[in-house]
Amino acid sequence: MDAIDRIVAGLEKKSKIISPQEKKVIAYHEAGHALVGWMLKNVDPLIKVSIIPRGKSLGAAWYLPEEHQLRTAAAFRDGLSAALGGRAAEDVVFKEISSGALDDLEKVTKEAYRMVAFYGFDKKIGNVSFFDSSGGRDNPFQKPYSEETGRMIDEEVRQVVGEAYAIATGILAAHRVQLDALAELLLKKEVVFKEDLEMVLGPK
């Protein structure tokens, strides 16, 4: 496990100074990811959650990806909600958000644009794709859609992300007791495994 952590996430940052309040925010952030992902059926199984800083990360929720050649629209949406669970937990618990969700927001934004502009998952945009499989365009200075369509894509992406965030917030508010228990366990142990998660959250 230590070897995998080191290869995937980087060296443990033992010299990194984190205040007790920041550590509490990180614990709730990671607990939020874990809880939302645990409650949604289309999210990969969670194997552990850590608040030990490694590389650029201050904490992490580790999933065991299942082999799928295809992903449904529902799976994409559940993935967005799980990715936003950390920021949503900060919002629910502290009524304030931090900069700790940068990587999450980058991932969510890219995924939402893929859903809307590439995979044809958005009813308003329809069954069209602006993905260029050739790796280049005949005219690199022109997008394959109008400004009006571009604005529509932006609006739909914001709506998709907003709905995913609302789902994450609703799950966390409904399971606040489990969220508090998991965050407290993380502050105590720093790393919790699947068995601990099942004890706190029940079976997935």
Stockholm file with secondary structure:
# STOCKHOLM 1.0

chainA/1-204         MDAIDRIVAGLEKKSKIISPQEKKVIAYHEAGHALVGWMLKNVDPLIKVSIIPRGKSLGAAWYLPEEHQLRTAAAFRDGLSAALGGRAAEDVVFKEISSGALDDLEKVTKEAYRMVAFYGFDKKIGNVSFFDSSGGRDNPFQKPYSEETGRMIDEEVRQVVGEAYAIATGILAAHRVQLDALAELLLKKEVVFKEDLEMVLGPK
#=GR chainA/1-204 SS CHHHHHHHHCCBCTTCCCCHHHHHHHHHHHHHHHHHHHHCTTSCCEEEEECSCBTTBSCEEEECCCCCSCCCHHHHHHHHHHHTHHHHHHHHHHSCCCGGGHHHHHHHHHHHHIIIIISCCCTTTCSCCCCCTTSSCSSTTSCSSCHHHHHHHHHHHHHHHHHHHHHHHHHHHHTHHHHHHHHHHHHHHSEEEHHHHHHHHCCC
#=GC SS_cons         CHHHHHHHHCCBCTTCCCCHHHHHHHHHHHHHHHHHHHHCTTSCCEEEEECSCBTTBSCEEEECCCCCSCCCHHHHHHHHHHHTHHHHHHHHHHSCCCGGGHHHHHHHHHHHHIIIIISCCCTTTCSCCCCCTTSSCSSTTSCSSCHHHHHHHHHHHHHHHHHHHHHHHHHHHHTHHHHHHHHHHHHHHSEEEHHHHHHHHCCC
//
